[in-house]
Amino acid sequence: MSDFLFVSAALFALGVYGVLTRRSAILIFMSVELMLGAANLALVAFARAYGSLEAQTVGLLVIALAAAEVAVGLGLVVAVFRMRSSTAVDDLSELRG
Amino acid sequence: MIPTAILFLTGLLATLLGVEAPVRWVRWVVRAGLALALGAALFFGAEGQAFGGLFLYDGFARVAGVVGIVAGLFASLVGARYLERTGMERFEYHALLAYSVFGVQVMAASANLVVILIGLEILSLPLYALAALRYDAKSEEAGLKYFLLGAVASAVMLYGIVLLYGATGSFAVSAVGQGPLYLAGLLLVLAGLFFKASLVPFHWWAPDVYQGAPTPVTLYMATGVKAAAFAALARVVVGAGVGGLAGAVVALVVVLTVFYGNLGALAQSEAKRLLAYSSVAHAGYIALAVFGPNPAPAMGFYLFVYALSTGLAFAVLSQLDEGEGVPFAGVKGLIKKSPMLAGVLAIALFSLAGMPPFAGFWGKYLVFVEAARGGQYTLVAFALLTAVVAAYYYMKLLALAFFASAGEGGKTPEVPALAAVTMGLVGFLVLALGVFPGLVYGFFNVGNLVP
């Protein structure tokens, strides 16, 4: 049990690190997917520990949710790339106050 | 229950119809669907539950849902001219709006964390696309920023939900556990919800996204999304107990929010950005309500009144905006260009500043009383002080519209009849609710947040 949690926490921390340090929209988004995967791993581990089917179904829902996010997110990245020929988030600096 | 079903079917119908039919059909289908859902929620408020209690349409869900529908309808009715001018009217715009309002209903109508997260995604995913729909550099930037930060927030919230499940063995908001696992999970879930409700320190996306997104979309974002986020936030905080860690965290966040939101607004020179900071500050006032013994009526009333007032202000900006935003120069001398728009803007800003006899005053009064009943006198004093600062920047904007000279003869904004009637009606409602708040208070006086 604690092995699963340890790996999951490490994956989540890696994801957070990636979000904070990467400068490309695609890589940031990949780090987010890592965070979702970490959550799913912990979820399934808990589901096994509690012997609960409910939490395992939620695991499937989370996969569907991540897929929906990919569809919208990659669409946005492509739109931005067409406009600027770059997906670096540092270039997103038109809106300031 | 029924309004949720109507909204879902409206979205589906708009999607299917949009492929073949002209866009104005879709526009009217979505408006009719939203109006129908509003009528059903107001007059056949059939409360009930479905899916074994996962979907729980109680009084509070109904109130937050109504605010969401009103926001969507408002954006649809006053946005026509903006869509035409910026050339962004496609059927997707209307269909996505309907789906997003549907998401508000789902998020508000559950006491189960997983369903709340799914509702959050249903309302957010269409919004990411809507924010980027104008297809220019600013709009794309707003869409991508909103998406990346929103995706991080929902991933953080999901991890929190999983940790809470590990600590308590349940996805219900009312499941209380203890130990580090539970506390870490609670903090992560709260962080995700703070982000959606744009509470400091999770607010930095709001000014950029509100400024870059198409103005009618900003109208909906600032009002409808807040209703859903606060419905979920109130359920989580009340479920976990305001006496514990959740209450302490919210108190800290409220102090930061009212302070930073109002001070940030002082430094702005763009009307949409100013209203974005103002909406951050208002989020702080709304959150005050959770400390009271009976938070639902104060929070519901504030959300409704705030949605009308902020919606009204953004509706005026939608008429002035040519797709480039509304710098303060664009508001100057509005009274000469269009007395009607200037009058409506005055009503909206007075109400946002919380001056009697406008509806915003009663919203503030109710949440302050509610927080005081919960014994949070320091918080109330702090919120009152910052509300005075807020009055300054609202009046500054108003003075520009009324007393500044218009400069080099800007265009007279033509307001379509439908938008004018809608704004007039909402303005009248803001005044009427300010004089007779008791007329509608009963609607907001609903019972428990947590089953």
Chai-1 contact restraints between the chains, C-beta under 6 A:
chainA,res_idxA,chainB,res_idxB,connection_type,confidence,min_distance_angstrom,max_distance_angstrom,comment,restraint_id
A,F12,B,Y159,contact,1.0,0.0,6.0,A-B,restraint_1
A,V19,B,V152,contact,1.0,0.0,6.0,A-B,restraint_2
A,I28,B,L148,contact,1.0,0.0,6.0,A-B,restraint_3
A,V32,B,A151,contact,1.0,0.0,6.0,A-B,restraint_4
A,V32,B,V152,contact,1.0,0.0,6.0,A-B,restraint_5
A,V32,B,A155,contact,1.0,0.0,6.0,A-B,restraint_6
A,M35,B,A155,contact,1.0,0.0,6.0,A-B,restraint_7
A,L36,B,A155,contact,1.0,0.0,6.0,A-B,restraint_8
A,A39,B,L158,contact,1.0,0.0,6.0,A-B,restraint_9
A,A39,B,Y159,contact,1.0,0.0,6.0,A-B,restraint_10
A,A39,B,V162,contact,1.0,0.0,6.0,A-B,restraint_11
A,A42,B,V162,contact,1.0,0.0,6.0,A-B,restraint_12
A,L43,B,V162,contact,1.0,0.0,6.0,A-B,restraint_13
A,F46,B,Y165,contact,1.0,0.0,6.0,A-B,restraint_14
A,F46,B,G166,contact,1.0,0.0,6.0,A-B,restraint_15
A,Y50,B,G169,contact,1.0,0.0,6.0,A-B,restraint_16
A,V58,B,V114,contact,1.0,0.0,6.0,A-B,restraint_17
A,L65,B,E121,contact,1.0,0.0,6.0,A-B,restraint_18
A,E69,B,A151,contact,1.0,0.0,6.0,A-B,restraint_19
A,V72,B,L125,contact,1.0,0.0,6.0,A-B,restraint_20
A,V72,B,Y128,contact,1.0,0.0,6.0,A-B,restraint_21
A,G73,B,F147,contact,1.0,0.0,6.0,A-B,restraint_22
A,L76,B,A132,contact,1.0,0.0,6.0,A-B,restraint_23
A,L76,B,G143,contact,1.0,0.0,6.0,A-B,restraint_24
A,L76,B,L144,contact,1.0,0.0,6.0,A-B,restraint_25
A,L76,B,F147,contact,1.0,0.0,6.0,A-B,restraint_26
A,A79,B,E140,contact,1.0,0.0,6.0,A-B,restraint_27
A,V80,B,E140,contact,1.0,0.0,6.0,A-B,restraint_28
A,V80,B,L144,contact,1.0,0.0,6.0,A-B,restraint_29
A,M83,B,A137,contact,1.0,0.0,6.0,A-B,restraint_30
A,M83,B,E140,contact,1.0,0.0,6.0,A-B,restraint_31
A,L92,B,E141,contact,1.0,0.0,6.0,A-B,restraint_32
A,E94,B,A137,contact,1.0,0.0,6.0,A-B,restraint_33
A,E94,B,K138,contact,1.0,0.0,6.0,A-B,restraint_34
A,E94,B,E141,contact,1.0,0.0,6.0,A-B,restraint_35
A,L95,B,E141,contact,1.0,0.0,6.0,A-B,restraint_36
A,L95,B,D208,contact,1.0,0.0,6.0,A-B,restraint_37
A,L95,B,Q211,contact,1.0,0.0,6.0,A-B,restraint_38
A,L95,B,G212,contact,1.0,0.0,6.0,A-B,restraint_39
A,G97,B,P207,contact,1.0,0.0,6.0,A-B,restraint_40
A,G97,B,Q268,contact,1.0,0.0,6.0,A-B,restraint_41
A,G97,B,R273,contact,1.0,0.0,6.0,A-B,restraint_42
